[in-house]
Amino acid sequence: MTVDNGGITEPAHGEIAGEHAYKVSAVDVENGTVTVVNPWGDEEPVTMKYDEYVDTFQGTAVGRTEAPSLGDRFGELFDGTSGY
């Protein structure tokens, strides 16, 4: 699962680089957090609340699988809405 900030030069979350894509490395439904990592850098992963994630990133892409994927239910996991 990858995310991008839609070309925003100064994203809402200060630890995220502008105009850049990230990889979602973890989702903690119980605590309502998403962890992302810069696939081209050596920075530490960044964990943020789901609301911060929504404010920071403009798009989420999910690879296709045969089984129902996290991406199919990403919004539902946090707030009961569908990601599509």
N, CA, C and O atoms as a CHARMM CRD file, in Angstrom:
* protein
*
  336
    1    1 MET  N      0.86200  -1.15200   0.00000 PROA 1      0.00000
    2    1 MET  CA     0.00000   0.00000   0.00000 PROA 1      0.00000
    3    1 MET  C      0.91000   1.21700   0.00000 PROA 1      0.00000
    4    1 MET  O      1.80100   1.34100   0.84000 PROA 1      0.00000
    5    2 THR  N      0.67800   2.10700  -0.94400 PROA 2      0.00000
    6    2 THR  CA     1.45600   3.33600  -1.00900 PROA 2      0.00000
    7    2 THR  C      0.53300   4.54200  -0.89400 PROA 2      0.00000
    8    2 THR  O     -0.65800   4.46500  -1.19900 PROA 2      0.00000
    9    3 VAL  N      1.10100   5.64600  -0.45300 PROA 3      0.00000
   10    3 VAL  CA     0.34700   6.88900  -0.30000 PROA 3      0.00000
   11    3 VAL  C      1.17700   8.04400  -0.83800 PROA 3      0.00000
   12    3 VAL  O      2.40600   7.98500  -0.83700 PROA 3      0.00000
   13    4 ASP  N      0.50700   9.09000  -1.29400 PROA 4      0.00000
   14    4 ASP  CA     1.24100  10.28200  -1.70800 PROA 4      0.00000
   15    4 ASP  C      0.50800  11.51600  -1.21400 PROA 4      0.00000
   16    4 ASP  O     -0.68600  11.48000  -0.91400 PROA 4      0.00000
   17    5 ASN  N      1.25500  12.60600  -1.14000 PROA 5      0.00000
   18    5 ASN  CA     0.65200  13.83100  -0.62600 PROA 5      0.00000
   19    5 ASN  C      0.24300  14.77700  -1.74100 PROA 5      0.00000
   20    5 ASN  O      0.12800  15.98400  -1.52400 PROA 5      0.00000
   21    6 GLY  N      0.02200  14.23800  -2.92700 PROA 6      0.00000
   22    6 GLY  CA    -0.57700  14.99900  -4.01200 PROA 6      0.00000
   23    6 GLY  C      0.18600  16.23700  -4.44500 PROA 6      0.00000
   24    6 GLY  O     -0.41800  17.19100  -4.93400 PROA 6      0.00000
   25    7 GLY  N      1.49500  16.24100  -4.27600 PROA 7      0.00000
   26    7 GLY  CA     2.29400  17.38400  -4.68500 PROA 7      0.00000
   27    7 GLY  C      2.29600  18.54000  -3.69900 PROA 7      0.00000
   28    7 GLY  O      2.82700  19.61000  -3.99600 PROA 7      0.00000
   29    8 ILE  N      1.70900  18.33200  -2.53000 PROA 8      0.00000
   30    8 ILE  CA     1.71300  19.38200  -1.50800 PROA 8      0.00000
   31    8 ILE  C      3.15300  19.58800  -1.04300 PROA 8      0.00000
   32    8 ILE  O      3.83500  18.62600  -0.69100 PROA 8      0.00000
   33    9 THR  N      3.61500  20.83300  -1.04200 PROA 9      0.00000
   34    9 THR  CA     5.00600  21.09700  -0.66700 PROA 9      0.00000
   35    9 THR  C      5.22400  21.12100   0.83500 PROA 9      0.00000
   36    9 THR  O      6.32800  20.84400   1.30300 PROA 9      0.00000
   37   10 GLU  N      4.18400  21.45000   1.60000 PROA 10     0.00000
   38   10 GLU  CA     4.29100  21.47200   3.05800 PROA 10     0.00000
   39   10 GLU  C      3.12600  20.69200   3.65700 PROA 10     0.00000
   40   10 GLU  O      2.10500  21.28100   4.01000 PROA 10     0.00000
   41   11 PRO  N      3.27100  19.36200   3.77500 PROA 11     0.00000
   42   11 PRO  CA     2.18400  18.53100   4.29900 PROA 11     0.00000
   43   11 PRO  C      1.81800  18.88400   5.74000 PROA 11     0.00000
   44   11 PRO  O      2.60500  19.49000   6.46700 PROA 11     0.00000
   45   12 ALA  N      0.61500  18.49400   6.13200 PROA 12     0.00000
   46   12 ALA  CA     0.09700  18.78600   7.47200 PROA 12     0.00000
   47   12 ALA  C      0.97100  18.21100   8.57900 PROA 12     0.00000
   48   12 ALA  O      1.10600  18.82600   9.63700 PROA 12     0.00000
   49   13 HSD  N      1.56200  17.05100   8.35600 PROA 13     0.00000
   50   13 HSD  CA     2.40000  16.40900   9.37200 PROA 13     0.00000
   51   13 HSD  C      3.84700  16.80800   9.12400 PROA 13     0.00000
   52   13 HSD  O      4.37900  16.54800   8.04500 PROA 13     0.00000
   53   14 GLY  N      4.48600  17.42800  10.09000 PROA 14     0.00000
   54   14 GLY  CA     5.82300  17.98500   9.93700 PROA 14     0.00000
   55   14 GLY  C      6.93500  17.00300   9.62000 PROA 14     0.00000
   56   14 GLY  O      7.97600  17.41200   9.10500 PROA 14     0.00000
   57   15 GLU  N      6.75300  15.71400   9.91200 PROA 15     0.00000
   58   15 GLU  CA     7.80400  14.73400   9.65200 PROA 15     0.00000
   59   15 GLU  C      7.71600  14.13400   8.25100 PROA 15     0.00000
   60   15 GLU  O      8.52200  13.27200   7.90100 PROA 15     0.00000
   61   16 ILE  N      6.75300  14.57200   7.44800 PROA 16     0.00000
   62   16 ILE  CA     6.54500  14.03600   6.10900 PROA 16     0.00000
   63   16 ILE  C      7.09400  15.01800   5.08400 PROA 16     0.00000
   64   16 ILE  O      6.80000  16.21200   5.14200 PROA 16     0.00000
   65   17 ALA  N      7.89700  14.51300   4.13900 PROA 17     0.00000
   66   17 ALA  CA     8.45900  15.35300   3.08500 PROA 17     0.00000
   67   17 ALA  C      7.37900  15.73200   2.07800 PROA 17     0.00000
   68   17 ALA  O      6.50300  14.92500   1.76500 PROA 17     0.00000
   69   18 GLY  N      7.44600  16.95700   1.57600 PROA 18     0.00000
   70   18 GLY  CA     6.50100  17.40400   0.56500 PROA 18     0.00000
   71   18 GLY  C      6.78100  16.76100  -0.78000 PROA 18     0.00000
   72   18 GLY  O      7.89900  16.32700  -1.05700 PROA 18     0.00000
   73   19 GLU  N      5.74300  16.70700  -1.61700 PROA 19     0.00000
   74   19 GLU  CA     5.84300  16.17800  -2.97800 PROA 19     0.00000
   75   19 GLU  C      6.52200  14.80900  -3.00300 PROA 19     0.00000
   76   19 GLU  O      7.47300  14.60000  -3.75700 PROA 19     0.00000
   77   20 HSD  N      6.04000  13.88700  -2.18800 PROA 20     0.00000
   78   20 HSD  CA     6.71300  12.59700  -2.04600 PROA 20     0.00000
   79   20 HSD  C      5.71500  11.48500  -1.75500 PROA 20     0.00000
   80   20 HSD  O      4.63200  11.73000  -1.22300 PROA 20     0.00000
   81   21 ALA  N      6.08900  10.26900  -2.10700 PROA 21     0.00000
   82   21 ALA  CA     5.26000   9.09100  -1.83100 PROA 21     0.00000
   83   21 ALA  C      5.85100   8.30500  -0.66200 PROA 21     0.00000
   84   21 ALA  O      7.06000   8.33000  -0.43300 PROA 21     0.00000
   85   22 TYR  N      4.99700   7.61800   0.06300 PROA 22     0.00000
   86   22 TYR  CA     5.39600   6.80400   1.21300 PROA 22     0.00000
   87   22 TYR  C      4.74800   5.43300   1.13100 PROA 22     0.00000
   88   22 TYR  O      3.80200   5.22600   0.37100 PROA 22     0.00000
   89   23 LYS  N      5.26200   4.51000   1.91000 PROA 23     0.00000
   90   23 LYS  CA     4.69600   3.16300   2.01800 PROA 23     0.00000
   91   23 LYS  C      4.04000   3.02400   3.38400 PROA 23     0.00000
   92   23 LYS  O      4.63200   3.38600   4.40200 PROA 23     0.00000
   93   24 VAL  N      2.81100   2.49700   3.40700 PROA 24     0.00000
   94   24 VAL  CA     2.16100   2.20600   4.68700 PROA 24     0.00000
   95   24 VAL  C      2.79200   0.92900   5.21700 PROA 24     0.00000
   96   24 VAL  O      2.73600  -0.11000   4.56000 PROA 24     0.00000
   97   25 SER  N      3.39200   0.99700   6.40200 PROA 25     0.00000
   98   25 SER  CA     4.05700  -0.18100   6.96000 PROA 25     0.00000
   99   25 SER  C      3.26100  -0.83000   8.07900 PROA 25     0.00000
  100   25 SER  O      3.49400  -1.99400   8.40700 PROA 25     0.00000
  101   26 ALA  N      2.31600  -0.08800   8.67600 PROA 26     0.00000
  102   26 ALA  CA     1.50600  -0.66900   9.75800 PROA 26     0.00000
  103   26 ALA  C      0.23600   0.14800   9.95000 PROA 26     0.00000
  104   26 ALA  O      0.20800   1.35900   9.73400 PROA 26     0.00000
  105   27 VAL  N     -0.80800  -0.55200  10.36300 PROA 27     0.00000
  106   27 VAL  CA    -2.07200   0.07800  10.74400 PROA 27     0.00000
  107   27 VAL  C     -2.45500  -0.51100  12.08900 PROA 27     0.00000
  108   27 VAL  O     -2.57400  -1.72800  12.22800 PROA 27     0.00000
  109   28 ASP  N     -2.64800   0.34700  13.07700 PROA 28     0.00000
  110   28 ASP  CA    -3.05400  -0.08900  14.41200 PROA 28     0.00000
  111   28 ASP  C     -4.48600   0.38200  14.63000 PROA 28     0.00000
  112   28 ASP  O     -4.72800   1.51900  15.03400 PROA 28     0.00000
  113   29 VAL  N     -5.42400  -0.50900  14.35600 PROA 29     0.00000
  114   29 VAL  CA    -6.84000  -0.15500  14.44500 PROA 29     0.00000
  115   29 VAL  C     -7.22800   0.19300  15.87000 PROA 29     0.00000
  116   29 VAL  O     -7.98500   1.13800  16.09500 PROA 29     0.00000
  117   30 GLU  N     -6.72000  -0.55800  16.82900 PROA 30     0.00000
  118   30 GLU  CA    -7.06600  -0.33200  18.23400 PROA 30     0.00000
  119   30 GLU  C     -6.70100   1.07900  18.69500 PROA 30     0.00000
  120   30 GLU  O     -7.46500   1.72000  19.41700 PROA 30     0.00000
  121   31 ASN  N     -5.52800   1.55600  18.27400 PROA 31     0.00000
  122   31 ASN  CA    -5.07300   2.88800  18.67500 PROA 31     0.00000
  123   31 ASN  C     -5.37800   3.96300  17.63600 PROA 31     0.00000
  124   31 ASN  O     -5.11500   5.14300  17.86800 PROA 31     0.00000
  125   32 GLY  N     -5.93500   3.55900  16.48400 PROA 32     0.00000
  126   32 GLY  CA    -6.29600   4.52500  15.44600 PROA 32     0.00000
  127   32 GLY  C     -5.11600   5.20100  14.79700 PROA 32     0.00000
  128   32 GLY  O     -5.17100   6.39400  14.49700 PROA 32     0.00000
  129   33 THR  N     -4.01900   4.44000  14.57000 PROA 33     0.00000
  130   33 THR  CA    -2.82800   5.03400  13.97400 PROA 33     0.00000
  131   33 THR  C     -2.42400   4.32100  12.68900 PROA 33     0.00000
  132   33 THR  O     -2.75200   3.15800  12.45800 PROA 33     0.00000
  133   34 VAL  N     -1.70000   5.07000  11.86800 PROA 34     0.00000
  134   34 VAL  CA    -1.12700   4.55500  10.62600 PROA 34     0.00000
  135   34 VAL  C      0.35800   4.88600  10.66500 PROA 34     0.00000
  136   34 VAL  O      0.73300   6.00600  11.01300 PROA 34     0.00000
  137   35 THR  N      1.20600   3.92500  10.31200 PROA 35     0.00000
  138   35 THR  CA     2.64700   4.15200  10.25900 PROA 35     0.00000
  139   35 THR  C      3.08900   4.10900   8.80700 PROA 35     0.00000
  140   35 THR  O      2.75100   3.18100   8.07300 PROA 35     0.00000
  141   36 VAL  N      3.84800   5.11900   8.39700 PROA 36     0.00000
  142   36 VAL  CA     4.36300   5.18700   7.03300 PROA 36     0.00000
  143   36 VAL  C      5.88200   5.25800   7.07800 PROA 36     0.00000
  144   36 VAL  O      6.47500   5.68500   8.06800 PROA 36     0.00000
  145   37 VAL  N      6.49500   4.82700   5.97700 PROA 37     0.00000
  146   37 VAL  CA     7.94800   4.86900   5.86900 PROA 37     0.00000
  147   37 VAL  C      8.30800   5.41100   4.48700 PROA 37     0.00000
  148   37 VAL  O      7.62700   5.13400   3.50000 PROA 37     0.00000
  149   38 ASN  N      9.38100   6.18200   4.43600 PROA 38     0.00000
  150   38 ASN  CA     9.89000   6.71800   3.17900 PROA 38     0.00000
  151   38 ASN  C     10.69900   5.61500   2.49800 PROA 38     0.00000
  152   38 ASN  O     11.75600   5.24000   3.00400 PROA 38     0.00000
  153   39 PRO  N     10.23100   5.08600   1.36400 PROA 39     0.00000
  154   39 PRO  CA    10.94600   3.97500   0.73300 PROA 39     0.00000
  155   39 PRO  C     12.29000   4.37200   0.13300 PROA 39     0.00000
  156   39 PRO  O     13.09800   3.50000  -0.18700 PROA 39     0.00000
  157   40 TRP  N     12.54600   5.66600  -0.02600 PROA 40     0.00000
  158   40 TRP  CA    13.80000   6.12100  -0.60700 PROA 40     0.00000
  159   40 TRP  C     14.74300   6.72400   0.42000 PROA 40     0.00000
  160   40 TRP  O     15.82400   7.18900   0.06100 PROA 40     0.00000
  161   41 GLY  N     14.36500   6.72600   1.66500 PROA 41     0.00000
  162   41 GLY  CA    15.19600   7.34700   2.68400 PROA 41     0.00000
  163   41 GLY  C     15.53800   6.37600   3.79400 PROA 41     0.00000
  164   41 GLY  O     15.11200   5.22100   3.78300 PROA 41     0.00000
  165   42 ASP  N     16.30500   6.85600   4.74700 PROA 42     0.00000
  166   42 ASP  CA    16.66900   6.01500   5.88500 PROA 42     0.00000
  167   42 ASP  C     16.11900   6.58600   7.19200 PROA 42     0.00000
  168   42 ASP  O     16.59800   6.25700   8.27700 PROA 42     0.00000
  169   43 GLU  N     15.09000   7.45800   7.06900 PROA 43     0.00000
  170   43 GLU  CA    14.46800   8.02700   8.25400 PROA 43     0.00000
  171   43 GLU  C     13.67500   6.95300   8.99700 PROA 43     0.00000
  172   43 GLU  O     13.31300   5.92100   8.43200 PROA 43     0.00000
  173   44 GLU  N     13.41800   7.21800  10.25800 PROA 44     0.00000
  174   44 GLU  CA    12.58100   6.32300  11.06000 PROA 44     0.00000
  175   44 GLU  C     11.14800   6.36600  10.53400 PROA 44     0.00000
  176   44 GLU  O     10.72700   7.38100   9.97900 PROA 44     0.00000
  177   45 PRO  N     10.39400   5.27700  10.70200 PROA 45     0.00000
  178   45 PRO  CA     8.97500   5.29900  10.33200 PROA 45     0.00000
  179   45 PRO  C      8.24000   6.39500  11.10800 PROA 45     0.00000
  180   45 PRO  O      8.63000   6.74900  12.22000 PROA 45     0.00000
  181   46 VAL  N      7.18100   6.92100  10.51200 PROA 46     0.00000
  182   46 VAL  CA     6.37900   7.97900  11.13100 PROA 46     0.00000
  183   46 VAL  C      4.99700   7.41200  11.44300 PROA 46     0.00000
  184   46 VAL  O      4.30200   6.92500  10.55100 PROA 46     0.00000
  185   47 THR  N      4.60600   7.47600  12.71100 PROA 47     0.00000
  186   47 THR  CA     3.28400   7.01200  13.13600 PROA 47     0.00000
  187   47 THR  C      2.42600   8.22700  13.43900 PROA 47     0.00000
  188   47 THR  O      2.85200   9.14900  14.13400 PROA 47     0.00000
  189   48 MET  N      1.20800   8.21300  12.90500 PROA 48     0.00000
  190   48 MET  CA     0.29000   9.33800  13.10800 PROA 48     0.00000
  191   48 MET  C     -1.12600   8.82900  13.30800 PROA 48     0.00000
  192   48 MET  O     -1.45500   7.70700  12.92300 PROA 48     0.00000
  193   49 LYS  N     -1.95200   9.65600  13.90700 PROA 49     0.00000
  194   49 LYS  CA    -3.36900   9.34000  14.05600 PROA 49     0.00000
  195   49 LYS  C     -4.01100   9.31200  12.67000 PROA 49     0.00000
  196   49 LYS  O     -3.53700   9.96900  11.74300 PROA 49     0.00000
  197   50 TYR  N     -5.09200   8.54400  12.54200 PROA 50     0.00000
  198   50 TYR  CA    -5.77500   8.41600  11.26100 PROA 50     0.00000
  199   50 TYR  C     -6.19300   9.78300  10.71000 PROA 50     0.00000
  200   50 TYR  O     -6.06400  10.01700   9.50900 PROA 50     0.00000
  201   51 ASP  N     -6.68700  10.68300  11.55000 PROA 51     0.00000
  202   51 ASP  CA    -7.08800  12.01900  11.08900 PROA 51     0.00000
  203   51 ASP  C     -5.90700  12.77600  10.49100 PROA 51     0.00000
  204   51 ASP  O     -6.06000  13.46700   9.48400 PROA 51     0.00000
  205   52 GLU  N     -4.72700  12.65300  11.10300 PROA 52     0.00000
  206   52 GLU  CA    -3.52200  13.28500  10.55600 PROA 52     0.00000
  207   52 GLU  C     -3.17200  12.67300   9.20700 PROA 52     0.00000
  208   52 GLU  O     -2.77600  13.37700   8.27800 PROA 52     0.00000
  209   53 TYR  N     -3.32000  11.36100   9.10900 PROA 53     0.00000
  210   53 TYR  CA    -3.05400  10.65300   7.85700 PROA 53     0.00000
  211   53 TYR  C     -3.94000  11.21300   6.74100 PROA 53     0.00000
  212   53 TYR  O     -3.45700  11.51000   5.64900 PROA 53     0.00000
  213   54 VAL  N     -5.22700  11.35500   7.01900 PROA 54     0.00000
  214   54 VAL  CA    -6.17200  11.87500   6.02500 PROA 54     0.00000
  215   54 VAL  C     -5.81000  13.30800   5.63600 PROA 54     0.00000
  216   54 VAL  O     -5.90700  13.66700   4.46300 PROA 54     0.00000
  217   55 ASP  N     -5.39700  14.12500   6.59300 PROA 55     0.00000
  218   55 ASP  CA    -5.02100  15.51000   6.31400 PROA 55     0.00000
  219   55 ASP  C     -3.70400  15.61400   5.54800 PROA 55     0.00000
  220   55 ASP  O     -3.49700  16.57300   4.80500 PROA 55     0.00000
  221   56 THR  N     -2.81400  14.64100   5.71800 PROA 56     0.00000
  222   56 THR  CA    -1.47600  14.69000   5.13700 PROA 56     0.00000
  223   56 THR  C     -1.40900  14.11300   3.73500 PROA 56     0.00000
  224   56 THR  O     -0.72000  14.66500   2.87700 PROA 56     0.00000
  225   57 PHE  N     -2.10300  13.02400   3.48400 PROA 57     0.00000
  226   57 PHE  CA    -1.99300  12.32800   2.20400 PROA 57     0.00000
  227   57 PHE  C     -3.25000  12.48400   1.36500 PROA 57     0.00000
  228   57 PHE  O     -4.36700  12.47800   1.88200 PROA 57     0.00000
  229   58 GLN  N     -3.04400  12.62400   0.05200 PROA 58     0.00000
  230   58 GLN  CA    -4.14800  12.84700  -0.87500 PROA 58     0.00000
  231   58 GLN  C     -4.61900  11.57200  -1.56500 PROA 58     0.00000
  232   58 GLN  O     -5.72500  11.53600  -2.10300 PROA 58     0.00000
  233   59 GLY  N     -3.80000  10.53100  -1.55700 PROA 59     0.00000
  234   59 GLY  CA    -4.19200   9.30800  -2.24600 PROA 59     0.00000
  235   59 GLY  C     -3.57600   8.08400  -1.61100 PROA 59     0.00000
  236   59 GLY  O     -2.46100   8.13300  -1.09100 PROA 59     0.00000
  237   60 THR  N     -4.31000   6.98200  -1.65600 PROA 60     0.00000
  238   60 THR  CA    -3.82900   5.69900  -1.15700 PROA 60     0.00000
  239   60 THR  C     -4.02200   4.67400  -2.26300 PROA 60     0.00000
  240   60 THR  O     -5.12800   4.52600  -2.78100 PROA 60     0.00000
  241   61 ALA  N     -2.96500   3.96600  -2.63100 PROA 61     0.00000
  242   61 ALA  CA    -3.04300   2.93700  -3.66600 PROA 61     0.00000
  243   61 ALA  C     -2.78400   1.57600  -3.03900 PROA 61     0.00000
  244   61 ALA  O     -1.88400   1.41400  -2.21400 PROA 61     0.00000
  245   62 VAL  N     -3.58600   0.60700  -3.44300 PROA 62     0.00000
  246   62 VAL  CA    -3.48200  -0.74000  -2.89200 PROA 62     0.00000
  247   62 VAL  C     -3.28700  -1.71900  -4.03600 PROA 62     0.00000
  248   62 VAL  O     -4.00400  -1.66600  -5.03500 PROA 62     0.00000
  249   63 GLY  N     -2.31000  -2.62000  -3.89100 PROA 63     0.00000
  250   63 GLY  CA    -2.11700  -3.65300  -4.89300 PROA 63     0.00000
  251   63 GLY  C     -3.27600  -4.63400  -4.88000 PROA 63     0.00000
  252   63 GLY  O     -3.88400  -4.86500  -3.83500 PROA 63     0.00000
  253   64 ARG  N     -3.58000  -5.20200  -6.00900 PROA 64     0.00000
  254   64 ARG  CA    -4.70000  -6.12900  -6.12800 PROA 64     0.00000
  255   64 ARG  C     -4.30600  -7.50300  -5.60000 PROA 64     0.00000
  256   64 ARG  O     -3.20700  -7.99100  -5.86500 PROA 64     0.00000
  257   65 THR  N     -5.21000  -8.11500  -4.85600 PROA 65     0.00000
  258   65 THR  CA    -5.02100  -9.47100  -4.36000 PROA 65     0.00000
  259   65 THR  C     -6.30000 -10.24800  -4.59000 PROA 65     0.00000
  260   65 THR  O     -7.34500  -9.66300  -4.87100 PROA 65     0.00000
  261   66 GLU  N     -6.22200 -11.55700  -4.47300 PROA 66     0.00000
  262   66 GLU  CA    -7.40700 -12.39600  -4.62100 PROA 66     0.00000
  263   66 GLU  C     -8.31200 -12.29500  -3.40300 PROA 66     0.00000
  264   66 GLU  O     -9.53600 -12.30500  -3.53100 PROA 66     0.00000
  265   67 ALA  N     -7.71900 -12.19800  -2.23300 PROA 67     0.00000
  266   67 ALA  CA    -8.49000 -12.12300  -0.98900 PROA 67     0.00000
  267   67 ALA  C     -8.86500 -10.67200  -0.70800 PROA 67     0.00000
  268   67 ALA  O     -8.19500  -9.76400  -1.20000 PROA 67     0.00000
  269   68 PRO  N     -9.91600 -10.43100   0.06900 PROA 68     0.00000
  270   68 PRO  CA   -10.22300  -9.05100   0.46300 PROA 68     0.00000
  271   68 PRO  C     -8.99900  -8.43000   1.13400 PROA 68     0.00000
  272   68 PRO  O     -8.37300  -9.04100   2.00100 PROA 68     0.00000
  273   69 SER  N     -8.67700  -7.23300   0.72800 PROA 69     0.00000
  274   69 SER  CA    -7.46300  -6.60300   1.23800 PROA 69     0.00000
  275   69 SER  C     -7.77400  -5.50800   2.24500 PROA 69     0.00000
  276   69 SER  O     -8.91200  -5.06100   2.38000 PROA 69     0.00000
  277   70 LEU  N     -6.74100  -5.09600   2.93900 PROA 70     0.00000
  278   70 LEU  CA    -6.85700  -3.98800   3.87700 PROA 70     0.00000
  279   70 LEU  C     -7.36800  -2.74900   3.16100 PROA 70     0.00000
  280   70 LEU  O     -8.18000  -2.00100   3.70600 PROA 70     0.00000
  281   71 GLY  N     -6.89600  -2.53200   1.94400 PROA 71     0.00000
  282   71 GLY  CA    -7.32100  -1.35900   1.19100 PROA 71     0.00000
  283   71 GLY  C     -8.80600  -1.32400   0.93000 PROA 71     0.00000
  284   71 GLY  O     -9.40200  -0.24800   0.89300 PROA 71     0.00000
  285   72 ASP  N     -9.41700  -2.48100   0.74800 PROA 72     0.00000
  286   72 ASP  CA   -10.86000  -2.54000   0.52800 PROA 72     0.00000
  287   72 ASP  C    -11.61800  -2.03300   1.73400 PROA 72     0.00000
  288   72 ASP  O    -12.73500  -1.53400   1.60100 PROA 72     0.00000
  289   73 ARG  N    -11.03100  -2.15300   2.90300 PROA 73     0.00000
  290   73 ARG  CA   -11.72700  -1.81700   4.14100 PROA 73     0.00000
  291   73 ARG  C    -11.02000  -0.72800   4.94600 PROA 73     0.00000
  292   73 ARG  O    -11.35200  -0.53100   6.11500 PROA 73     0.00000
  293   74 PHE  N    -10.07200  -0.02600   4.36800 PROA 74     0.00000
  294   74 PHE  CA    -9.23100   0.90900   5.11500 PROA 74     0.00000
  295   74 PHE  C    -10.05300   1.92900   5.89600 PROA 74     0.00000
  296   74 PHE  O     -9.85800   2.07400   7.10200 PROA 74     0.00000
  297   75 GLY  N    -10.96200   2.63300   5.24000 PROA 75     0.00000
  298   75 GLY  CA   -11.78900   3.60800   5.94800 PROA 75     0.00000
  299   75 GLY  C    -12.70100   2.95900   6.96400 PROA 75     0.00000
  300   75 GLY  O    -12.91000   3.49900   8.05000 PROA 75     0.00000
  301   76 GLU  N    -13.25300   1.79200   6.61800 PROA 76     0.00000
  302   76 GLU  CA   -14.15400   1.08400   7.52700 PROA 76     0.00000
  303   76 GLU  C    -13.47100   0.73200   8.84300 PROA 76     0.00000
  304   76 GLU  O    -14.11000   0.72800   9.89500 PROA 76     0.00000
  305   77 LEU  N    -12.18700   0.43800   8.78600 PROA 77     0.00000
  306   77 LEU  CA   -11.46200   0.05600   9.99100 PROA 77     0.00000
  307   77 LEU  C    -11.48900   1.16300  11.03500 PROA 77     0.00000
  308   77 LEU  O    -11.50700   0.89200  12.23500 PROA 77     0.00000
  309   78 PHE  N    -11.49100   2.39700  10.58100 PROA 78     0.00000
  310   78 PHE  CA   -11.41800   3.51900  11.50300 PROA 78     0.00000
  311   78 PHE  C    -12.75500   4.18200  11.78000 PROA 78     0.00000
  312   78 PHE  O    -13.06000   4.50200  12.92900 PROA 78     0.00000
  313   79 ASP  N    -13.55500   4.39200  10.74600 PROA 79     0.00000
  314   79 ASP  CA   -14.75800   5.19900  10.97000 PROA 79     0.00000
  315   79 ASP  C    -16.02300   4.66600  10.31500 PROA 79     0.00000
  316   79 ASP  O    -17.02900   5.37200  10.25300 PROA 79     0.00000
  317   80 GLY  N    -15.98700   3.44500   9.83000 PROA 80     0.00000
  318   80 GLY  CA   -17.19000   2.84200   9.27500 PROA 80     0.00000
  319   80 GLY  C    -17.51500   3.25600   7.85600 PROA 80     0.00000
  320   80 GLY  O    -18.58700   2.92300   7.35200 PROA 80     0.00000
  321   81 THR  N    -16.61600   3.97500   7.19500 PROA 81     0.00000
  322   81 THR  CA   -16.87100   4.35700   5.81200 PROA 81     0.00000
  323   81 THR  C    -16.05100   3.49700   4.87900 PROA 81     0.00000
  324   81 THR  O    -15.01600   2.95800   5.27000 PROA 81     0.00000
  325   82 SER  N    -16.49600   3.37000   3.68000 PROA 82     0.00000
  326   82 SER  CA   -15.78100   2.58600   2.68500 PROA 82     0.00000
  327   82 SER  C    -14.72000   3.45000   2.02600 PROA 82     0.00000
  328   82 SER  O    -14.90200   4.65900   1.87800 PROA 82     0.00000
  329   83 GLY  N    -13.61600   2.83600   1.63000 PROA 83     0.00000
  330   83 GLY  CA   -12.56000   3.55000   0.92700 PROA 83     0.00000
  331   83 GLY  C    -12.88200   3.78500  -0.53600 PROA 83     0.00000
  332   83 GLY  O    -12.09100   4.41800  -1.23600 PROA 83     0.00000
  333   84 TYR  N    -14.02900   3.29300  -1.02800 PROA 84     0.00000
  334   84 TYR  CA   -14.39300   3.44100  -2.44500 PROA 84     0.00000
  335   84 TYR  C    -15.72800   4.09500  -2.59600 PROA 84     0.00000
  336   84 TYR  O    -16.19200   4.29900  -3.71700 PROA 84     0.00000
